[in-house]
Amino acid sequence: MTDQKGGSFAEMFGRQTLVKMGVGFVIALVLVYLLGTVVGWEETITEVREADPAWIALGCLSTLLCLMMWGRAWQIVLGVGGIKVPYHKLVVTYFAATFANYVTPLGQAGGEPFIAYVLSRDTDADYEQSLASVVTADLLNLLPFFNFAAVGVAYLVFQSSFQGSETVDNLVLGLGALAVGVPAIVWAGWRHRNGVEEAVVRIITPLSRLTSRISADGIRHRIERFYTAIERIAAEPRALARALGYAYLGWFFFTVPMYTAVRATGADMNAILVFFIVPASTIAGLVPTPGGLGAVEGALTVLLSQVGGLSQSSGLAVATLYRVESYLFALLVGGIAALWVTIRA
């Protein structure tokens, strides 16, 4: 791997990016502190300290399996696109890309270009191929996302004892809007790809006159290569079906840490509710803090108390343990992988 192609994973984190990350984490920690102040730190910390470590370890293992399943789906999609990458190498790259996505503000809101960059620097794929595979894999992940959420929503709707609140109703509407809006945007972007190309070129053309690093022809060529890569992937439905199977497995393992967090505290909650709570809480991950830190904990606390029937202190304790098992553990594994990728490059 040449220096030009491989580069260094650390080159993505310039001074400006590090400053944004630092500010994002400070804001997130302030939000977490305020949340704990409102709910009550003493009771929450007590429940966290008394949590069963075996359930926490099981939740961390589930997060690891989740990332491995999603990494396998990526490998299948890349293979369809003509890029053959050994799984043991690609899964490390995927962990590293997840780390980069989780520590970057707004990474959860639109990290595909960012992850594609990591993938293109650490494999034989060019950027357009990487972006096409990332977008395809993410679209495959949306189907189990909505299916799992639908199971949870259906349970809430048909549970006669449940009394909805404005917050929960808004989250249900948010999931519904995503279920309709995202496929509509994807369809429009594909159906009118020539129009998308022309619109992007028109936006870029004035900028190309100001710098030699951007050219309208170059952008047009990249967009055409991106759509060509998507067409090549879409032409293999059997491979996509296999990737979709791994996407479902990944989403199942993604929800398990919520269940293990509840069991770790000894709280009582119907297990099927995690299929609503986990997808609904990911909407809060769109806020401009690293990994949605602060906002996700707040959303989970509300959901666990209003939907799961837990007290606010128990809800925050479960939310904290869940984020330890999923977010913080993923940061640890991803950070190690990022260091390895940097050394390997």
Summary of the structure (lengths in Angstrom):
residues: 345
radius of gyration: 21.0
end to end distance: 7.1
largest distance: 64.0
contacts: 1154
relative contact order: 0.18
helix: 83%
strand: 0%
